[in-house]
């Protein structure tokens, strides 16, 4: 014999409350988790935005500098050339086409060359490029810089061009003039090529010295 139990209305309602409560708790927990993660995401975004913005600006600036450098390099090509007469050893100087130059041939057989971007200044300017060919003994000319080398104001190294070994000096050539200078014996004269400013040292190394030639 089967006994049937009947749930009254209050019992049915009681059973329904449990899943509703569980569902409500789950919804509340999910909402809390969502709010928490959203807050963390916003906080992380706010922290990263300045870093990302700075990185983007740095990348833009680096690209700008690179493009300007490439443009400047293209603007200076092709290079100009100045060559002394054969009796002066056919010294060939190459320099950017955007530089102007001036050459003085002295009665004493000396040669003075001046080169600078856009124009050749008259005075009180550290020139981008200088060249002198003077009738003086190489050893005597080099000795003029001994004191500065001993003081550590100039660094002396050897350099070889057109099969001739000479000296290179880097540092304070004189007061308020920091540059680089190379000196070579050339027949009965001494050849000096230099930049009077460290701002033009890259051009001096990569353009002038790489292309410098003369006939010993």
C-alpha positions as CSV (number, residue, x, y, z in Angstrom):
1,X,0.0,0.0,0.0
2,X,1.6,3.4,-1.1
3,X,1.4,6.5,1.1
4,X,1.3,9.8,-0.9
5,X,2.7,12.8,0.8
6,X,1.4,16.1,-0.4
7,X,3.5,19.3,-0.1
8,X,1.5,22.2,1.0
9,X,1.9,25.6,-0.6
10,X,4.4,26.8,2.1
11,X,6.7,23.7,1.5
12,X,6.8,24.4,-2.2
13,X,7.8,28.0,-1.6
14,X,10.4,27.0,0.9
15,X,12.0,24.7,-1.7
16,X,12.1,27.4,-4.3
17,X,13.8,29.9,-2.0
18,X,17.0,27.8,-1.9
19,X,17.9,28.0,-5.7
20,X,16.8,31.7,-5.8
21,X,19.1,32.5,-2.9
22,X,22.0,30.6,-4.5
23,X,21.4,32.3,-7.8
24,X,21.3,35.7,-6.1
25,X,24.6,35.0,-4.3
26,X,26.2,33.8,-7.5
27,X,25.1,36.9,-9.3
28,X,26.4,39.1,-6.5
29,X,29.7,37.3,-6.5
30,X,30.0,37.5,-10.3
31,X,29.2,41.2,-10.2
32,X,31.8,41.8,-7.5
33,X,34.4,39.9,-9.5
34,X,33.5,41.8,-12.6
35,X,33.7,45.1,-10.8
36,X,37.0,44.1,-9.2
37,X,38.6,43.1,-12.5
38,X,37.3,46.1,-14.2
39,X,38.8,48.4,-11.6
40,X,42.2,46.6,-11.9
41,X,42.0,46.9,-15.7
42,X,41.3,50.6,-15.5
43,X,44.1,51.1,-12.9
44,X,46.5,49.1,-15.1
45,X,45.4,51.1,-18.2
46,X,46.0,54.4,-16.4
47,X,49.4,53.3,-15.3
48,X,50.4,52.1,-18.8
49,X,49.1,55.0,-20.8
50,X,51.9,57.4,-19.8
51,X,54.5,54.7,-20.5
52,X,53.0,53.9,-23.9
53,X,52.6,57.6,-24.8
54,X,56.2,58.2,-23.8
55,X,57.4,55.2,-25.9
56,X,55.4,56.4,-28.9
57,X,56.8,60.0,-28.6
58,X,60.3,58.6,-28.3
59,X,59.8,56.4,-31.3
60,X,58.5,59.4,-33.3
61,X,61.4,61.6,-32.2
62,X,63.9,58.9,-33.1
63,X,62.3,58.4,-36.6
64,X,62.4,62.2,-37.1
65,X,66.1,62.4,-36.2
66,X,66.9,59.5,-38.5
67,X,65.0,61.1,-41.4
68,X,66.6,64.5,-40.8
69,X,70.0,62.8,-40.7
70,X,69.4,60.9,-43.9
71,X,68.1,64.1,-45.6
72,X,71.2,66.1,-44.5
73,X,73.5,63.4,-45.8
74,X,71.7,63.4,-49.1
75,X,71.8,67.2,-49.3
76,X,75.6,67.1,-48.9
77,X,76.1,64.7,-51.8
78,X,77.9,64.8,-54.2
79,X,81.0,66.0,-52.4
80,X,83.1,68.9,-53.6
81,X,86.8,68.6,-54.1
82,X,89.6,71.1,-53.8
83,X,93.0,70.1,-55.2
84,X,96.2,72.0,-54.7
85,X,98.5,72.6,-57.8
86,X,100.9,69.7,-58.6
87,X,103.9,71.7,-57.2
88,X,102.1,71.6,-53.8
89,X,101.7,67.8,-53.9
90,X,98.2,67.7,-55.5
91,X,96.6,67.6,-52.0
92,X,92.9,66.6,-52.6
93,X,90.3,67.6,-50.0
94,X,86.8,66.4,-50.3
95,X,84.0,68.1,-48.3
96,X,80.1,68.4,-48.3
97,X,78.7,70.5,-51.2
98,X,76.8,72.6,-48.7
99,X,80.2,74.0,-47.4
100,X,81.8,77.1,-48.8
101,X,85.6,77.4,-49.1
102,X,88.3,80.0,-49.4
103,X,91.9,79.4,-50.4
104,X,94.8,81.7,-49.9
105,X,98.1,81.1,-51.8
106,X,100.9,83.0,-50.1
107,X,104.0,84.4,-51.8
108,X,106.0,82.2,-49.4
109,X,104.6,79.1,-51.2
110,X,102.3,78.4,-48.3
111,X,98.6,77.3,-48.8
112,X,95.8,78.1,-46.5
113,X,92.4,76.5,-47.0
114,X,89.2,77.4,-45.0
115,X,85.9,75.5,-45.2
116,X,82.6,75.9,-43.3
117,X,78.9,75.2,-43.9
118,X,77.0,77.7,-46.1
119,X,79.6,80.5,-45.8
120,X,83.2,81.2,-44.9
121,X,83.2,83.3,-41.7
122,X,85.6,86.2,-41.4
123,X,86.8,85.8,-37.8
124,X,86.2,84.4,-34.4
125,X,84.8,81.2,-35.7
126,X,86.0,77.6,-35.3
127,X,86.1,76.4,-38.8
128,X,84.7,73.0,-39.9
129,X,87.8,72.4,-42.0
130,X,91.2,73.9,-42.3
131,X,94.2,72.9,-44.4
132,X,97.7,74.4,-44.4
133,X,100.7,73.5,-46.5
134,X,103.7,75.3,-45.0
135,X,107.4,75.4,-45.7
136,X,108.5,74.2,-42.3
137,X,110.1,71.1,-41.0
138,X,107.7,68.3,-40.0
139,X,109.4,67.6,-36.7
140,X,109.6,71.2,-35.8
141,X,105.9,71.7,-36.5
142,X,104.9,68.6,-34.5
143,X,107.1,69.7,-31.6
144,X,104.8,72.8,-31.1
145,X,102.2,70.5,-29.6
146,X,104.5,68.5,-27.2
147,X,103.5,70.6,-24.2
148,X,99.8,70.1,-24.8
149,X,100.3,66.3,-25.2
150,X,102.3,66.2,-22.0
151,X,99.5,68.1,-20.2
152,X,97.0,65.6,-21.4
153,X,95.1,68.2,-23.3
154,X,95.9,66.5,-26.6
155,X,95.9,62.8,-27.4
156,X,98.6,61.8,-30.0
157,X,98.3,58.8,-32.3
158,X,99.9,57.8,-35.6
159,X,98.0,58.0,-38.9
160,X,98.9,56.9,-42.5
161,X,97.6,58.4,-45.7
162,X,98.9,57.9,-49.3
163,X,101.7,55.7,-47.9
164,X,103.0,58.5,-45.6
165,X,102.9,58.1,-41.8
166,X,102.1,61.2,-39.8
167,X,100.6,62.2,-36.5
168,X,97.0,62.8,-35.3
169,X,96.1,65.0,-32.4
170,X,92.7,65.1,-30.8
171,X,91.6,67.5,-28.0
172,X,92.3,71.2,-27.2
173,X,94.3,72.5,-30.2
174,X,94.3,75.9,-28.5
175,X,92.2,77.9,-26.1
176,X,88.4,77.5,-26.9
177,X,89.3,75.3,-29.9
178,X,88.6,71.6,-29.4
179,X,89.1,69.6,-32.6
180,X,91.3,67.1,-34.5
181,X,94.4,67.6,-36.5
182,X,96.6,65.4,-38.8
183,X,100.2,66.4,-39.7
184,X,102.3,64.9,-42.5
185,X,105.7,65.5,-44.0
186,X,105.2,66.4,-47.7
187,X,108.3,67.0,-49.7
188,X,110.0,70.2,-48.4
189,X,106.8,71.2,-46.6
190,X,104.5,70.1,-43.8
191,X,100.8,69.3,-44.5
192,X,98.3,70.0,-41.8
193,X,94.6,69.2,-42.1
194,X,92.2,69.8,-39.2
195,X,88.8,70.7,-37.8
196,X,88.6,73.4,-35.2
197,X,85.4,72.1,-33.6
198,X,84.4,68.8,-32.2
199,X,81.0,69.4,-33.8
200,X,82.5,68.5,-37.2
201,X,84.6,65.6,-36.0
202,X,82.3,63.0,-37.7
203,X,82.6,64.8,-41.0
204,X,86.3,65.2,-40.5
205,X,86.7,61.4,-39.9
206,X,84.1,60.0,-42.4
207,X,84.5,62.4,-45.3
208,X,87.7,64.5,-45.1
209,X,90.2,61.9,-43.9
210,X,88.6,59.0,-45.7
211,X,89.0,60.8,-49.0
212,X,92.3,62.7,-48.3
213,X,95.0,62.1,-50.8
214,X,98.3,63.7,-51.9
215,X,101.4,62.9,-53.9
216,X,104.5,62.5,-51.7
